[in-house]
């Protein structure tokens, strides 16, 4: 799998392919939602503030792309 481009809030965001180091970087975060949020921030380069400002519909697009790395 390679990088994924997702359109959110009228702009194209690149989510790079997840690596083992990404999983290890967030393993200390015990809350699943917070861990996912930090992981999405790492993989897309979007700040947590930028992620907070997304609509739920756009955030779900990022979640779906993230899940694609696990199949």
PDB file with SEQRES, HELIX, SHEET and CRYST1 records, atoms N, CA, C and O in Angstrom:
SEQRES   1 A   71  UNK UNK UNK UNK UNK UNK UNK UNK UNK UNK UNK UNK UNK          
SEQRES   2 A   71  UNK UNK UNK UNK UNK UNK UNK UNK UNK UNK UNK UNK UNK          
SEQRES   3 A   71  UNK UNK UNK UNK UNK UNK UNK UNK UNK UNK UNK UNK UNK          
SEQRES   4 A   71  UNK UNK UNK UNK UNK UNK UNK UNK UNK UNK UNK UNK UNK          
SEQRES   5 A   71  UNK UNK UNK UNK UNK UNK UNK UNK UNK UNK UNK UNK UNK          
SEQRES   6 A   71  UNK UNK UNK UNK UNK UNK                                      
HELIX    1 AA1 UNK A   20  UNK A   26  1                                   7    
HELIX    2 AA2 UNK A   32  UNK A   44  1                                  13    
HELIX    3 AA3 UNK A   48  UNK A   52  1                                   5    
HELIX    4 AA4 UNK A   56  UNK A   68  1                                  13    
SHEET    1 AA1 2 UNK A   4  UNK A   8  0                                        
SHEET    2 AA1 2 UNK A  11  UNK A  15 -1                                        
CRYST1    1.000    1.000    1.000  90.00  90.00  90.00 P 1           1          
ATOM      1  N   UNK A   1       0.862  -1.174   0.000  1.00  0.00           N  
ATOM      2  CA  UNK A   1       0.000   0.000   0.000  1.00  0.00           C  
ATOM      3  C   UNK A   1       0.902   1.228   0.000  1.00  0.00           C  
ATOM      4  O   UNK A   1       2.006   1.202   0.543  1.00  0.00           O  
ATOM      5  N   UNK A   2       0.429   2.279  -0.602  1.00  0.00           N  
ATOM      6  CA  UNK A   2       1.213   3.508  -0.659  1.00  0.00           C  
ATOM      7  C   UNK A   2       0.409   4.634  -0.010  1.00  0.00           C  
ATOM      8  O   UNK A   2      -0.639   4.411   0.597  1.00  0.00           O  
ATOM      9  N   UNK A   3       0.934   5.847  -0.157  1.00  0.00           N  
ATOM     10  CA  UNK A   3       0.240   7.003   0.398  1.00  0.00           C  
ATOM     11  C   UNK A   3      -1.170   7.104  -0.177  1.00  0.00           C  
ATOM     12  O   UNK A   3      -1.434   6.688  -1.305  1.00  0.00           O  
ATOM     13  N   UNK A   4      -2.062   7.665   0.627  1.00  0.00           N  
ATOM     14  CA  UNK A   4      -3.453   7.830   0.237  1.00  0.00           C  
ATOM     15  C   UNK A   4      -3.787   9.313   0.236  1.00  0.00           C  
ATOM     16  O   UNK A   4      -3.412  10.040   1.156  1.00  0.00           O  
ATOM     17  N   UNK A   5      -4.483   9.758  -0.784  1.00  0.00           N  
ATOM     18  CA  UNK A   5      -4.915  11.163  -0.858  1.00  0.00           C  
ATOM     19  C   UNK A   5      -6.406  11.208  -0.574  1.00  0.00           C  
ATOM     20  O   UNK A   5      -7.201  10.509  -1.202  1.00  0.00           O  
ATOM     21  N   UNK A   6      -6.768  12.060   0.402  1.00  0.00           N  
ATOM     22  CA  UNK A   6      -8.158  12.189   0.824  1.00  0.00           C  
ATOM     23  C   UNK A   6      -8.532  13.662   0.727  1.00  0.00           C  
ATOM     24  O   UNK A   6      -7.775  14.528   1.164  1.00  0.00           O  
ATOM     25  N   UNK A   7      -9.699  13.946   0.155  1.00  0.00           N  
ATOM     26  CA  UNK A   7     -10.154  15.330   0.103  1.00  0.00           C  
ATOM     27  C   UNK A   7     -10.989  15.624   1.342  1.00  0.00           C  
ATOM     28  O   UNK A   7     -12.015  14.987   1.583  1.00  0.00           O  
ATOM     29  N   UNK A   8     -10.534  16.594   2.118  1.00  0.00           N  
ATOM     30  CA  UNK A   8     -11.249  17.027   3.314  1.00  0.00           C  
ATOM     31  C   UNK A   8     -11.258  18.543   3.357  1.00  0.00           C  
ATOM     32  O   UNK A   8     -10.251  19.193   3.076  1.00  0.00           O  
ATOM     33  N   UNK A   9     -12.391  19.089   3.707  1.00  0.00           N  
ATOM     34  CA  UNK A   9     -12.552  20.550   3.823  1.00  0.00           C  
ATOM     35  C   UNK A   9     -12.054  21.287   2.584  1.00  0.00           C  
ATOM     36  O   UNK A   9     -11.452  22.356   2.683  1.00  0.00           O  
ATOM     37  N   UNK A  10     -12.312  20.706   1.423  1.00  0.00           N  
ATOM     38  CA  UNK A  10     -11.959  21.357   0.170  1.00  0.00           C  
ATOM     39  C   UNK A  10     -10.490  21.315  -0.191  1.00  0.00           C  
ATOM     40  O   UNK A  10     -10.080  21.967  -1.152  1.00  0.00           O  
ATOM     41  N   UNK A  11      -9.673  20.559   0.557  1.00  0.00           N  
ATOM     42  CA  UNK A  11      -8.266  20.436   0.189  1.00  0.00           C  
ATOM     43  C   UNK A  11      -7.860  18.972   0.224  1.00  0.00           C  
ATOM     44  O   UNK A  11      -8.478  18.156   0.907  1.00  0.00           O  
ATOM     45  N   UNK A  12      -6.819  18.659  -0.520  1.00  0.00           N  
ATOM     46  CA  UNK A  12      -6.331  17.291  -0.577  1.00  0.00           C  
ATOM     47  C   UNK A  12      -5.284  17.089   0.503  1.00  0.00           C  
ATOM     48  O   UNK A  12      -4.327  17.854   0.624  1.00  0.00           O  
ATOM     49  N   UNK A  13      -5.490  16.039   1.282  1.00  0.00           N  
ATOM     50  CA  UNK A  13      -4.590  15.697   2.372  1.00  0.00           C  
ATOM     51  C   UNK A  13      -3.961  14.353   2.036  1.00  0.00           C  
ATOM     52  O   UNK A  13      -4.655  13.412   1.649  1.00  0.00           O  
ATOM     53  N   UNK A  14      -2.663  14.269   2.184  1.00  0.00           N  
ATOM     54  CA  UNK A  14      -1.968  13.013   1.955  1.00  0.00           C  
ATOM     55  C   UNK A  14      -1.764  12.301   3.282  1.00  0.00           C  
ATOM     56  O   UNK A  14      -1.216  12.864   4.230  1.00  0.00           O  
ATOM     57  N   UNK A  15      -2.212  11.055   3.333  1.00  0.00           N  
ATOM     58  CA  UNK A  15      -1.955  10.224   4.494  1.00  0.00           C  
ATOM     59  C   UNK A  15      -0.881   9.228   4.067  1.00  0.00           C  
ATOM     60  O   UNK A  15      -1.096   8.392   3.190  1.00  0.00           O  
ATOM     61  N   UNK A  16       0.273   9.339   4.706  1.00  0.00           N  
ATOM     62  CA  UNK A  16       1.350   8.431   4.331  1.00  0.00           C  
ATOM     63  C   UNK A  16       1.082   7.042   4.885  1.00  0.00           C  
ATOM     64  O   UNK A  16       0.323   6.862   5.838  1.00  0.00           O  
ATOM     65  N   UNK A  17       1.723   6.074   4.263  1.00  0.00           N  
ATOM     66  CA  UNK A  17       1.547   4.694   4.700  1.00  0.00           C  
ATOM     67  C   UNK A  17       2.063   4.539   6.128  1.00  0.00           C  
ATOM     68  O   UNK A  17       3.123   5.056   6.483  1.00  0.00           O  
ATOM     69  N   UNK A  18       1.306   3.831   6.922  1.00  0.00           N  
ATOM     70  CA  UNK A  18       1.652   3.618   8.318  1.00  0.00           C  
ATOM     71  C   UNK A  18       2.814   2.647   8.446  1.00  0.00           C  
ATOM     72  O   UNK A  18       2.913   1.661   7.717  1.00  0.00           O  
ATOM     73  N   UNK A  19       3.695   2.957   9.399  1.00  0.00           N  
ATOM     74  CA  UNK A  19       4.844   2.100   9.678  1.00  0.00           C  
ATOM     75  C   UNK A  19       4.781   1.646  11.129  1.00  0.00           C  
ATOM     76  O   UNK A  19       4.024   2.189  11.932  1.00  0.00           O  
ATOM     77  N   UNK A  20       5.570   0.665  11.444  1.00  0.00           N  
ATOM     78  CA  UNK A  20       5.603   0.131  12.805  1.00  0.00           C  
ATOM     79  C   UNK A  20       5.939   1.246  13.793  1.00  0.00           C  
ATOM     80  O   UNK A  20       5.370   1.297  14.883  1.00  0.00           O  
ATOM     81  N   UNK A  21       6.846   2.126  13.427  1.00  0.00           N  
ATOM     82  CA  UNK A  21       7.227   3.213  14.346  1.00  0.00           C  
ATOM     83  C   UNK A  21       6.050   4.123  14.679  1.00  0.00           C  
ATOM     84  O   UNK A  21       6.011   4.708  15.761  1.00  0.00           O  
ATOM     85  N   UNK A  22       5.091   4.250  13.767  1.00  0.00           N  
ATOM     86  CA  UNK A  22       3.902   5.062  14.043  1.00  0.00           C  
ATOM     87  C   UNK A  22       3.061   4.412  15.129  1.00  0.00           C  
ATOM     88  O   UNK A  22       2.577   5.079  16.043  1.00  0.00           O  
ATOM     89  N   UNK A  23       2.898   3.111  15.017  1.00  0.00           N  
ATOM     90  CA  UNK A  23       2.136   2.374  16.030  1.00  0.00           C  
ATOM     91  C   UNK A  23       2.833   2.461  17.390  1.00  0.00           C  
ATOM     92  O   UNK A  23       2.184   2.656  18.417  1.00  0.00           O  
ATOM     93  N   UNK A  24       4.137   2.318  17.384  1.00  0.00           N  
ATOM     94  CA  UNK A  24       4.899   2.392  18.632  1.00  0.00           C  
ATOM     95  C   UNK A  24       4.854   3.787  19.247  1.00  0.00           C  
ATOM     96  O   UNK A  24       4.879   3.927  20.470  1.00  0.00           O  
ATOM     97  N   UNK A  25       4.789   4.814  18.411  1.00  0.00           N  
ATOM     98  CA  UNK A  25       4.789   6.196  18.909  1.00  0.00           C  
ATOM     99  C   UNK A  25       3.537   6.532  19.706  1.00  0.00           C  
ATOM    100  O   UNK A  25       3.555   7.441  20.536  1.00  0.00           O  
ATOM    101  N   UNK A  26       2.461   5.814  19.464  1.00  0.00           N  
ATOM    102  CA  UNK A  26       1.201   6.120  20.158  1.00  0.00           C  
ATOM    103  C   UNK A  26       0.763   5.021  21.128  1.00  0.00           C  
ATOM    104  O   UNK A  26      -0.312   5.114  21.721  1.00  0.00           O  
ATOM    105  N   UNK A  27       1.571   4.001  21.290  1.00  0.00           N  
ATOM    106  CA  UNK A  27       1.152   2.872  22.123  1.00  0.00           C  
ATOM    107  C   UNK A  27       0.965   3.254  23.584  1.00  0.00           C  
ATOM    108  O   UNK A  27       0.238   2.574  24.309  1.00  0.00           O  
ATOM    109  N   UNK A  28       1.601   4.321  24.025  1.00  0.00           N  
ATOM    110  CA  UNK A  28       1.473   4.758  25.422  1.00  0.00           C  
ATOM    111  C   UNK A  28       0.138   5.444  25.708  1.00  0.00           C  
ATOM    112  O   UNK A  28      -0.227   5.629  26.870  1.00  0.00           O  
ATOM    113  N   UNK A  29      -0.590   5.820  24.661  1.00  0.00           N  
ATOM    114  CA  UNK A  29      -1.885   6.488  24.819  1.00  0.00           C  
ATOM    115  C   UNK A  29      -2.939   5.409  25.065  1.00  0.00           C  
ATOM    116  O   UNK A  29      -3.187   4.568  24.201  1.00  0.00           O  
ATOM    117  N   UNK A  30      -3.548   5.439  26.228  1.00  0.00           N  
ATOM    118  CA  UNK A  30      -4.457   4.355  26.605  1.00  0.00           C  
ATOM    119  C   UNK A  30      -5.863   4.502  26.040  1.00  0.00           C  
ATOM    120  O   UNK A  30      -6.541   3.498  25.821  1.00  0.00           O  
ATOM    121  N   UNK A  31      -6.316   5.721  25.799  1.00  0.00           N  
ATOM    122  CA  UNK A  31      -7.652   5.933  25.252  1.00  0.00           C  
ATOM    123  C   UNK A  31      -7.622   5.706  23.740  1.00  0.00           C  
ATOM    124  O   UNK A  31      -6.830   6.328  23.033  1.00  0.00           O  
ATOM    125  N   UNK A  32      -8.482   4.819  23.248  1.00  0.00           N  
ATOM    126  CA  UNK A  32      -8.492   4.475  21.825  1.00  0.00           C  
ATOM    127  C   UNK A  32      -8.721   5.681  20.922  1.00  0.00           C  
ATOM    128  O   UNK A  32      -8.045   5.832  19.904  1.00  0.00           O  
ATOM    129  N   UNK A  33      -9.667   6.535  21.288  1.00  0.00           N  
ATOM    130  CA  UNK A  33      -9.979   7.709  20.455  1.00  0.00           C  
ATOM    131  C   UNK A  33      -8.796   8.672  20.421  1.00  0.00           C  
ATOM    132  O   UNK A  33      -8.470   9.215  19.366  1.00  0.00           O  
ATOM    133  N   UNK A  34      -8.156   8.885  21.562  1.00  0.00           N  
ATOM    134  CA  UNK A  34      -6.990   9.779  21.609  1.00  0.00           C  
ATOM    135  C   UNK A  34      -5.816   9.198  20.826  1.00  0.00           C  
ATOM    136  O   UNK A  34      -5.075   9.928  20.168  1.00  0.00           O  
ATOM    137  N   UNK A  35      -5.654   7.870  20.903  1.00  0.00           N  
ATOM    138  CA  UNK A  35      -4.573   7.219  20.163  1.00  0.00           C  
ATOM    139  C   UNK A  35      -4.804   7.356  18.656  1.00  0.00           C  
ATOM    140  O   UNK A  35      -3.874   7.653  17.905  1.00  0.00           O  
ATOM    141  N   UNK A  36      -6.036   7.140  18.222  1.00  0.00           N  
ATOM    142  CA  UNK A  36      -6.369   7.286  16.801  1.00  0.00           C  
ATOM    143  C   UNK A  36      -6.129   8.721  16.340  1.00  0.00           C  
ATOM    144  O   UNK A  36      -5.586   8.949  15.259  1.00  0.00           O  
ATOM    145  N   UNK A  37      -6.534   9.685  17.161  1.00  0.00           N  
ATOM    146  CA  UNK A  37      -6.387  11.097  16.834  1.00  0.00           C  
ATOM    147  C   UNK A  37      -4.912  11.447  16.638  1.00  0.00           C  
ATOM    148  O   UNK A  37      -4.547  12.109  15.667  1.00  0.00           O  
ATOM    149  N   UNK A  38      -4.063  10.994  17.574  1.00  0.00           N  
ATOM    150  CA  UNK A  38      -2.625  11.262  17.478  1.00  0.00           C  
ATOM    151  C   UNK A  38      -2.031  10.580  16.255  1.00  0.00           C  
ATOM    152  O   UNK A  38      -1.175  11.150  15.579  1.00  0.00           O  
ATOM    153  N   UNK A  39      -2.477   9.371  15.970  1.00  0.00           N  
ATOM    154  CA  UNK A  39      -1.985   8.641  14.814  1.00  0.00           C  
ATOM    155  C   UNK A  39      -2.375   9.340  13.517  1.00  0.00           C  
ATOM    156  O   UNK A  39      -1.554   9.461  12.608  1.00  0.00           O  
ATOM    157  N   UNK A  40      -3.616   9.798  13.424  1.00  0.00           N  
ATOM    158  CA  UNK A  40      -4.047  10.525  12.227  1.00  0.00           C  
ATOM    159  C   UNK A  40      -3.251  11.812  12.049  1.00  0.00           C  
ATOM    160  O   UNK A  40      -2.906  12.178  10.925  1.00  0.00           O  
ATOM    161  N   UNK A  41      -2.962  12.488  13.133  1.00  0.00           N  
ATOM    162  CA  UNK A  41      -2.163  13.698  13.057  1.00  0.00           C  
ATOM    163  C   UNK A  41      -0.763  13.381  12.533  1.00  0.00           C  
ATOM    164  O   UNK A  41      -0.240  14.095  11.677  1.00  0.00           O  
ATOM    165  N   UNK A  42      -0.161  12.312  13.047  1.00  0.00           N  
ATOM    166  CA  UNK A  42       1.180  11.905  12.597  1.00  0.00           C  
ATOM    167  C   UNK A  42       1.202  11.531  11.120  1.00  0.00           C  
ATOM    168  O   UNK A  42       2.123  11.904  10.393  1.00  0.00           O  
ATOM    169  N   UNK A  43       0.198  10.803  10.685  1.00  0.00           N  
ATOM    170  CA  UNK A  43       0.193  10.279   9.320  1.00  0.00           C  
ATOM    171  C   UNK A  43      -0.178  11.315   8.271  1.00  0.00           C  
ATOM    172  O   UNK A  43       0.239  11.206   7.118  1.00  0.00           O  
ATOM    173  N   UNK A  44      -0.955  12.317   8.658  1.00  0.00           N  
ATOM    174  CA  UNK A  44      -1.389  13.324   7.690  1.00  0.00           C  
ATOM    175  C   UNK A  44      -0.592  14.623   7.769  1.00  0.00           C  
ATOM    176  O   UNK A  44      -0.576  15.402   6.816  1.00  0.00           O  
ATOM    177  N   UNK A  45       0.065  14.857   8.897  1.00  0.00           N  
ATOM    178  CA  UNK A  45       0.759  16.130   9.086  1.00  0.00           C  
ATOM    179  C   UNK A  45      -0.185  17.244   9.506  1.00  0.00           C  
ATOM    180  O   UNK A  45       0.233  18.393   9.649  1.00  0.00           O  
ATOM    181  N   UNK A  46      -1.468  16.908   9.707  1.00  0.00           N  
ATOM    182  CA  UNK A  46      -2.419  17.907  10.186  1.00  0.00           C  
ATOM    183  C   UNK A  46      -2.246  18.067  11.696  1.00  0.00           C  
ATOM    184  O   UNK A  46      -2.029  17.092  12.415  1.00  0.00           O  
ATOM    185  N   UNK A  47      -2.344  19.288  12.154  1.00  0.00           N  
ATOM    186  CA  UNK A  47      -2.256  19.519  13.594  1.00  0.00           C  
ATOM    187  C   UNK A  47      -3.534  19.010  14.258  1.00  0.00           C  
ATOM    188  O   UNK A  47      -4.545  18.779  13.594  1.00  0.00           O  
ATOM    189  N   UNK A  48      -3.471  18.844  15.555  1.00  0.00           N  
ATOM    190  CA  UNK A  48      -4.672  18.410  16.270  1.00  0.00           C  
ATOM    191  C   UNK A  48      -5.765  19.460  16.161  1.00  0.00           C  
ATOM    192  O   UNK A  48      -6.947  19.117  16.141  1.00  0.00           O  
ATOM    193  N   UNK A  49      -5.395  20.731  16.091  1.00  0.00           N  
ATOM    194  CA  UNK A  49      -6.385  21.804  15.915  1.00  0.00           C  
ATOM    195  C   UNK A  49      -7.064  21.689  14.552  1.00  0.00           C  
ATOM    196  O   UNK A  49      -8.272  21.897  14.437  1.00  0.00           O  
ATOM    197  N   UNK A  50      -6.286  21.358  13.518  1.00  0.00           N  
ATOM    198  CA  UNK A  50      -6.868  21.184  12.185  1.00  0.00           C  
ATOM    199  C   UNK A  50      -7.816  19.985  12.170  1.00  0.00           C  
ATOM    200  O   UNK A  50      -8.884  20.047  11.561  1.00  0.00           O  
ATOM    201  N   UNK A  51      -7.435  18.911  12.829  1.00  0.00           N  
ATOM    202  CA  UNK A  51      -8.321  17.753  12.909  1.00  0.00           C  
ATOM    203  C   UNK A  51      -9.597  18.093  13.666  1.00  0.00           C  
ATOM    204  O   UNK A  51     -10.685  17.673  13.271  1.00  0.00           O  
ATOM    205  N   UNK A  52      -9.469  18.855  14.758  1.00  0.00           N  
ATOM    206  CA  UNK A  52     -10.639  19.271  15.543  1.00  0.00           C  
ATOM    207  C   UNK A  52     -11.635  20.069  14.712  1.00  0.00           C  
ATOM    208  O   UNK A  52     -12.842  19.996  14.944  1.00  0.00           O  
ATOM    209  N   UNK A  53     -11.136  20.823  13.751  1.00  0.00           N  
ATOM    210  CA  UNK A  53     -11.998  21.688  12.946  1.00  0.00           C  
ATOM    211  C   UNK A  53     -12.664  20.974  11.771  1.00  0.00           C  
ATOM    212  O   UNK A  53     -13.491  21.565  11.076  1.00  0.00           O  
ATOM    213  N   UNK A  54     -12.310  19.711  11.545  1.00  0.00           N  
ATOM    214  CA  UNK A  54     -12.943  18.970  10.451  1.00  0.00           C  
ATOM    215  C   UNK A  54     -14.386  18.620  10.801  1.00  0.00           C  
ATOM    216  O   UNK A  54     -14.742  18.468  11.969  1.00  0.00           O  
ATOM    217  N   UNK A  55     -15.197  18.499   9.772  1.00  0.00           N  
ATOM    218  CA  UNK A  55     -16.543  17.971   9.986  1.00  0.00           C  
ATOM    219  C   UNK A  55     -16.418  16.480  10.292  1.00  0.00           C  
ATOM    220  O   UNK A  55     -15.413  15.849   9.963  1.00  0.00           O  
ATOM    221  N   UNK A  56     -17.431  15.939  10.915  1.00  0.00           N  
ATOM    222  CA  UNK A  56     -17.415  14.503  11.206  1.00  0.00           C  
ATOM    223  C   UNK A  56     -17.320  13.700   9.915  1.00  0.00           C  
ATOM    224  O   UNK A  56     -16.635  12.679   9.861  1.00  0.00           O  
ATOM    225  N   UNK A  57     -18.001  14.157   8.890  1.00  0.00           N  
ATOM    226  CA  UNK A  57     -17.968  13.471   7.595  1.00  0.00           C  
ATOM    227  C   UNK A  57     -16.537  13.387   7.067  1.00  0.00           C  
ATOM    228  O   UNK A  57     -16.112  12.332   6.597  1.00  0.00           O  
ATOM    229  N   UNK A  58     -15.798  14.484   7.139  1.00  0.00           N  
ATOM    230  CA  UNK A  58     -14.413  14.479   6.674  1.00  0.00           C  
ATOM    231  C   UNK A  58     -13.514  13.655   7.594  1.00  0.00           C  
ATOM    232  O   UNK A  58     -12.610  12.962   7.127  1.00  0.00           O  
ATOM    233  N   UNK A  59     -13.762  13.733   8.899  1.00  0.00           N  
ATOM    234  CA  UNK A  59     -12.960  12.946   9.839  1.00  0.00           C  
ATOM    235  C   UNK A  59     -13.147  11.456   9.575  1.00  0.00           C  
ATOM    236  O   UNK A  59     -12.197  10.678   9.667  1.00  0.00           O  
ATOM    237  N   UNK A  60     -14.381  11.063   9.245  1.00  0.00           N  
ATOM    238  CA  UNK A  60     -14.658   9.655   8.933  1.00  0.00           C  
ATOM    239  C   UNK A  60     -13.875   9.189   7.701  1.00  0.00           C  
ATOM    240  O   UNK A  60     -13.476   8.027   7.626  1.00  0.00           O  
ATOM    241  N   UNK A  61     -13.658  10.073   6.755  1.00  0.00           N  
ATOM    242  CA  UNK A  61     -12.849   9.721   5.583  1.00  0.00           C  
ATOM    243  C   UNK A  61     -11.433   9.352   6.016  1.00  0.00           C  
ATOM    244  O   UNK A  61     -10.848   8.394   5.511  1.00  0.00           O  
ATOM    245  N   UNK A  62     -10.889  10.125   6.960  1.00  0.00           N  
ATOM    246  CA  UNK A  62      -9.549   9.825   7.462  1.00  0.00           C  
ATOM    247  C   UNK A  62      -9.547   8.515   8.241  1.00  0.00           C  
ATOM    248  O   UNK A  62      -8.618   7.716   8.124  1.00  0.00           O  
ATOM    249  N   UNK A  63     -10.591   8.299   9.035  1.00  0.00           N  
ATOM    250  CA  UNK A  63     -10.691   7.045   9.779  1.00  0.00           C  
ATOM    251  C   UNK A  63     -10.747   5.852   8.834  1.00  0.00           C  
ATOM    252  O   UNK A  63     -10.088   4.839   9.071  1.00  0.00           O  
ATOM    253  N   UNK A  64     -11.522   5.967   7.775  1.00  0.00           N  
ATOM    254  CA  UNK A  64     -11.641   4.872   6.809  1.00  0.00           C  
ATOM    255  C   UNK A  64     -10.296   4.575   6.147  1.00  0.00           C  
ATOM    256  O   UNK A  64      -9.933   3.415   5.954  1.00  0.00           O  
ATOM    257  N   UNK A  65      -9.563   5.633   5.802  1.00  0.00           N  
ATOM    258  CA  UNK A  65      -8.249   5.448   5.198  1.00  0.00           C  
ATOM    259  C   UNK A  65      -7.293   4.777   6.175  1.00  0.00           C  
ATOM    260  O   UNK A  65      -6.501   3.916   5.791  1.00  0.00           O  
ATOM    261  N   UNK A  66      -7.372   5.177   7.437  1.00  0.00           N  
ATOM    262  CA  UNK A  66      -6.536   4.576   8.471  1.00  0.00           C  
ATOM    263  C   UNK A  66      -6.846   3.083   8.617  1.00  0.00           C  
ATOM    264  O   UNK A  66      -5.935   2.259   8.699  1.00  0.00           O  
ATOM    265  N   UNK A  67      -8.124   2.746   8.648  1.00  0.00           N  
ATOM    266  CA  UNK A  67      -8.512   1.336   8.759  1.00  0.00           C  
ATOM    267  C   UNK A  67      -7.994   0.512   7.595  1.00  0.00           C  
ATOM    268  O   UNK A  67      -7.715  -0.677   7.749  1.00  0.00           O  
ATOM    269  N   UNK A  68      -7.863   1.137   6.430  1.00  0.00           N  
ATOM    270  CA  UNK A  68      -7.355   0.450   5.261  1.00  0.00           C  
ATOM    271  C   UNK A  68      -5.923  -0.061   5.437  1.00  0.00           C  
ATOM    272  O   UNK A  68      -5.504  -0.992   4.749  1.00  0.00           O  
ATOM    273  N   UNK A  69      -5.175   0.547   6.357  1.00  0.00           N  
ATOM    274  CA  UNK A  69      -3.811   0.090   6.603  1.00  0.00           C  
ATOM    275  C   UNK A  69      -3.780  -1.214   7.396  1.00  0.00           C  
ATOM    276  O   UNK A  69      -2.752  -1.890   7.429  1.00  0.00           O  
ATOM    277  N   UNK A  70      -4.884  -1.573   8.029  1.00  0.00           N  
ATOM    278  CA  UNK A  70      -4.920  -2.745   8.885  1.00  0.00           C  
ATOM    279  C   UNK A  70      -5.505  -3.981   8.199  1.00  0.00           C  
ATOM    280  O   UNK A  70      -5.574  -5.049   8.807  1.00  0.00           O  
ATOM    281  N   UNK A  71      -5.922  -3.844   6.948  1.00  0.00           N  
ATOM    282  CA  UNK A  71      -6.495  -5.012   6.256  1.00  0.00           C  
ATOM    283  C   UNK A  71      -5.513  -5.589   5.260  1.00  0.00           C  
ATOM    284  O   UNK A  71      -5.822  -6.572   4.588  1.00  0.00           O  
TER     285      UNK A  71                                                      
END                                                                             
